[in-house]
């Protein structure tokens, strides 16, 4: 993924109004992100920890979605697996993130969800640039390119569900 500008990011959102996109908190480190290692840009809102955002390139340009994290469940410690990159995390390292659907369906309150790395660092976990802890990455015989393609395909399928 190439570097993105604030304008590009704000214009990419498909499931929120232009006003909401204008007000959302962007990451302050856009200029220092490891763009060559990112398959998508994802971040959590530091002022509102239950909000997250994801922007990726698609055939039609950039596509951004606003996400909401489910409240963590109390109880037994558990492990979760990200549905995008297949990295496992202990505790709350994987969260159910929901996106309001685009268009009229979203206005009627419909949403879709996926279990995603809570820090949205899937690209870095795939490349071994960030450690998910013991048992974080399962051994696979796939090449990095194949893992990236799989993750991108899973993300594209999720975005299609947001658009449908």
C-alpha positions in Angstrom: 0.0 0.0 0.0 1.3 3.5 -0.8 1.2 6.5 1.6 -2.2 8.1 2.0 -3.2 11.7 2.6 -5.8 12.9 5.1 -8.0 14.0 2.2 -7.8 10.6 0.5 -8.6 8.8 3.8 -11.6 11.0 4.7 -13.0 10.7 1.1 -12.8 6.9 1.1 -15.5 6.1 3.8 -18.5 4.2 2.5 -20.5 3.6 5.6 -20.6 7.0 7.3 -21.7 10.5 6.3 -19.2 13.1 5.0 -19.6 15.0 8.3 -18.8 11.9 10.3 -15.7 11.2 8.0 -14.6 14.8 8.5 -14.8 14.5 12.3 -13.1 11.1 12.8 -9.7 11.0 14.4 -6.9 10.1 12.0 -3.7 8.6 13.1 -1.0 11.2 13.9 1.8 9.0 12.5 0.7 8.9 8.8 4.1 10.1 7.6 6.0 7.3 9.6 3.7 4.3 8.9 5.5 1.3 7.3 3.5 1.8 4.1 5.5 -0.9 2.2 4.5 -3.5 4.8 0.8 -2.6 4.9 -2.0 -4.3 3.0 -4.5 -1.9 4.5 -4.4 1.1 6.9 -6.2 0.3 10.2 -6.3 2.3 13.5 -8.2 2.7 16.7 -9.6 6.0 17.8 -7.5 7.0 20.9 -10.4 9.2 22.2 -13.0 6.5 21.7 -11.5 3.0 22.2 -14.7 1.3 20.9 -14.1 2.9 17.4 -11.8 1.7 14.7 -11.2 2.5 11.1 -9.9 0.6 8.1 -8.9 1.9 4.7 -7.7 -0.3 1.8 -7.1 0.0 -1.9 -9.6 -1.7 -4.3 -10.2 -1.8 -8.0 -12.3 1.4 -7.7 -9.8 3.3 -5.6 -9.8 3.6 -1.8 -12.5 2.1 0.4 -12.8 3.0 4.1 -15.1 1.6 6.7 -15.9 2.8 10.2 -15.9 -0.1 12.7 -17.2 -0.6 16.3 -15.6 -3.0 18.7 -17.9 -5.2 20.7 -17.5 -4.8 24.5 -15.0 -7.3 25.9 -16.6 -10.2 27.7 -15.6 -10.9 31.3 -14.8 -14.4 32.3 -12.4 -17.0 31.4 -9.2 -16.0 29.6 -9.4 -17.1 26.0 -7.6 -17.1 22.7 -9.1 -15.7 19.5 -8.2 -15.9 15.9 -8.4 -13.0 13.4 -10.6 -13.9 10.5 -8.5 -11.9 8.1 -4.9 -12.9 8.9 -5.5 -16.0 10.9 -3.2 -14.8 13.8 -4.2 -16.0 17.2 -4.1 -13.7 20.3 -4.7 -14.2 24.0 -7.3 -12.3 25.9 -8.8 -9.3 24.0 -6.2 -9.4 21.2 -9.0 -10.2 18.8 -12.2 -8.3 18.8 -15.6 -8.6 17.1 -15.7 -5.5 14.9 -18.9 -4.4 13.3 -19.5 -2.1 10.4 -22.7 -0.3 9.6 -23.7 -1.3 6.1 -23.5 1.2 3.4 -26.6 3.0 2.0 -30.2 2.5 3.0 -29.5 -0.8 4.6 -27.1 0.9 7.0 -29.5 3.7 7.7 -32.0 1.0 8.8 -29.5 -0.2 11.4 -28.1 -3.2 9.6 -24.4 -4.1 10.1 -21.9 -6.9 9.5 -19.1 -8.1 11.7 -15.8 -10.0 11.7 -13.3 -11.0 14.3 -10.2 -8.9 13.6 -6.9 -8.3 15.4 -7.8 -5.6 17.9 -4.8 -3.4 16.9 -5.6 -3.9 13.2 -1.9 -4.8 12.6 -2.7 -7.9 10.5 -0.1 -6.9 7.8 2.7 -6.7 10.3 1.8 -10.0 11.9 1.8 -11.7 8.5 5.3 -10.4 7.8 6.7 -11.2 11.3 7.2 -7.4 11.9 5.0 -7.6 15.0 4.9 -10.4 17.6 1.5 -11.8 18.6 3.0 -13.8 21.5 3.3 -17.6 22.0 1.2 -19.5 19.4 0.4 -16.2 17.6 1.2 -17.4 14.0 0.4 -20.9 13.0 3.0 -22.6 10.8 1.9 -22.6 7.2 3.6 -23.8 4.1 2.2 -20.8 2.2 4.5 -18.1 0.9 4.1 -14.6 2.3 2.6 -13.6 -1.0 0.0 -16.3 -0.7 -0.8 -15.3 2.9 -1.2 -11.6 1.8 -3.5 -12.6 -1.1 -5.6 -14.7 1.3 -5.9 -11.8 3.8 -6.7 -9.3 1.0 -9.4 -11.7 -0.3 -10.9 -12.0 3.1 -10.9 -8.3 3.6 -12.4 -7.7 0.2 -15.2 -10.2 1.0 -15.9 -8.4 4.3 -16.1 -5.0 2.4 -18.5 -6.5 -0.1 -20.7 -7.5 2.8 -20.6 -3.9 4.0 -21.6 -2.7 0.5 -24.4 -5.3 -0.1 
